[in-house]
Amino acid sequence: MSTSEHAPPQPAESWAGTADEWAGKVHNAELPSGMRVSFRFPSLGEMIELEALPADLLEIAVAEWAEPGAAAQLAAQPYAELAEQDEEPTEEQREQADEHARAISEKVARLNRHLVARALVAPRLTIEELARAPYSDLEMLARLINRLDPFDAAGRRIGPEPITTFLVFAEEHECAPGCPACETARGRLSTVQ
């Protein structure tokens, strides 16, 4: 007997996707300026592993990858230390804390530009070209890519729409599976291509 004779029967249509589908997931988003973009979710871990980041951003990237929000904690650390002092901080200590926070914030902004450049599918932009994009668009895109905000500027959820969104509608609509109107609605609500 061959091995294929013992393999369990495969359903005509598999619930699971293919490796190509998995690697190719693209999301659409509308940004505050009205610009529409398509992007993938890059991973900080992947970018670290692929050495896709400048060395001076590695510490921030690793900290943020290990614990989301760690970069903000690093930026705030000198202020917390000043607050813990028994004496009133000097002007020089405040300036040093400001300088440290500004340096960390600049690194976070650069790290986000690297993430955005890596994530964008359309339009495809370099890190340098992203400098011309509206700041509010970059900020939203960074929040979407870092999974800090689940909705784009138009209010659409980024990623799959939870099935619970459709339950009440489907119960009231009483349609057959594969209903064209339901499929159209699902497509308009989801950002997954």
KAMONOR-V244153 format. One record per residue. SS is DSSP state (2 for helix, 1 for strand, 0 for the rest). PHI is phi in radians with two decimals (NA if undefined). OMEGA is omega in degrees with one decimal (* if undefined). Layout:
ss->(SS:SS)
phi->(PHI:PHI)
omega->(OMEGA:OMEGA)
This chain:
ss->(0:0:2:2:2:0:0:0:0:0:0:0:0:0:0:0:0:0:2:2:2:2:2:0:0:0:1:1:1:1:0:0:0:0:0:1:1:1:1:0:0:0:0:2:2:2:2:2:2:0:0:0:0:0:2:2:2:2:2:2:2:2:2:2:2:2:0:0:0:2:2:2:2:2:2:2:2:2:2:2:2:2:2:2:0:0:0:0:0:0:2:2:2:2:2:2:2:2:2:2:2:2:2:2:2:2:2:2:2:2:2:2:2:2:2:2:2:2:2:1:1:1:0:0:0:0:2:2:2:2:0:0:0:0:2:2:2:2:2:2:2:2:2:2:2:0:0:0:0:0:1:0:0:0:0:0:1:0:0:0:0:0:0:2:2:2:2:2:2:2:2:2:2:0:0:0:0:0:0:2:2:2:2:2:2:2:2:2:2:1:0:1:0)
phi->(NA:-1.47:-1.12:-1.14:-1.24:-1.72:-1.21:-1.14:-1.10:-1.69:-1.14:-1.04:-2.18:-1.44:-1.21:-1.36:-1.45:-1.66:-1.07:-1.13:-1.12:-1.13:-1.21:-1.71:-1.04:-2.17:-2.01:-1.86:-2.54:-1.82:-1.73:-0.94:-1.32:1.70:-1.11:-1.90:-2.32:-2.10:-2.60:-1.96:-1.56:-1.38:-2.04:-1.03:-1.04:-1.10:-1.16:-1.17:-1.08:-1.43:0.95:-1.58:-2.08:-1.09:-0.99:-1.24:-1.74:-1.09:-1.06:-1.12:-1.09:-1.13:-1.08:-1.22:-1.16:-1.23:-2.57:-0.94:1.68:-1.11:-1.11:-1.13:-1.13:-1.09:-1.16:-1.47:-0.93:-1.08:-1.17:-1.12:-1.13:-1.11:-1.17:-1.42:-1.19:-1.30:-1.72:-1.15:-1.09:-1.36:-1.06:-1.12:-1.12:-1.12:-1.11:-1.13:-1.12:-1.07:-1.10:-1.11:-1.09:-1.11:-1.12:-1.15:-1.07:-1.11:-1.15:-1.09:-1.09:-1.13:-1.06:-1.12:-1.11:-1.10:-1.09:-1.10:-1.05:-1.21:-1.38:-1.11:-1.75:-2.64:-1.27:-1.44:-2.25:-1.48:-1.05:-1.15:-1.16:-1.13:-1.10:-1.53:-1.34:-1.02:-1.02:-1.11:-1.19:-1.09:-1.09:-1.14:-1.09:-1.09:-1.15:-1.14:-1.13:-1.45:1.02:-1.62:-2.35:-1.52:-2.16:-1.46:-1.14:-1.50:1.53:-1.43:-1.23:-1.54:1.83:-1.12:-1.44:-1.00:-1.03:-1.09:-1.04:-1.68:-1.02:-1.10:-1.04:-1.11:-1.10:-1.32:-1.31:0.87:-1.68:-1.39:-0.96:1.42:-0.92:-1.00:-1.14:-1.18:-1.12:-1.11:-1.08:-1.04:-1.13:-1.30:-1.50:-1.69:-1.71:-1.38:-1.39)
omega->(178.1:-179.7:-176.8:178.7:-179.5:-178.5:178.7:179.4:-180.0:176.8:-179.2:179.7:-177.5:176.0:-177.7:177.7:178.3:177.3:179.0:178.4:-178.6:-178.5:-173.6:-177.9:-179.6:179.4:177.2:178.1:171.5:-176.2:-176.4:-179.8:-174.5:177.7:177.0:-178.5:171.6:-177.0:171.7:175.3:174.7:179.1:175.0:179.0:178.5:-179.1:177.0:-179.0:-178.5:-177.9:-177.6:-178.7:174.0:-176.4:-176.9:177.3:-174.8:-179.0:179.3:-178.6:-179.7:179.7:-178.2:178.8:-178.4:-178.4:179.2:-177.6:-177.8:-179.7:177.8:177.0:177.7:-180.0:-176.9:-174.1:-179.9:178.0:178.2:178.5:177.3:-178.6:-178.3:-179.5:176.6:-177.0:175.2:179.7:177.5:177.1:179.7:178.1:177.6:179.5:177.6:178.0:177.8:-179.3:179.0:-179.6:178.8:-180.0:178.5:-179.9:177.5:177.8:178.3:179.2:178.2:178.4:178.8:177.0:176.2:178.5:-179.1:179.7:179.4:-174.7:-173.2:175.3:177.6:-6.6:178.0:-178.0:174.4:177.5:180.0:179.8:179.4:178.9:-179.8:-178.3:177.5:-177.3:-178.6:177.4:179.5:-179.7:179.8:-179.2:176.5:178.9:177.9:-177.2:178.2:178.1:177.2:-179.7:-176.8:-175.0:175.7:-176.2:178.1:179.2:177.8:176.9:176.9:-177.8:-177.7:176.6:179.2:-177.5:-179.9:177.4:-174.1:-173.3:-177.9:179.7:-178.1:178.8:-178.7:-177.1:179.1:-177.8:177.3:176.1:179.3:179.8:-178.6:-179.9:179.1:178.6:177.9:179.0:179.4:179.2:179.8:-178.8:-177.1:-179.7:-178.8:177.4:*)
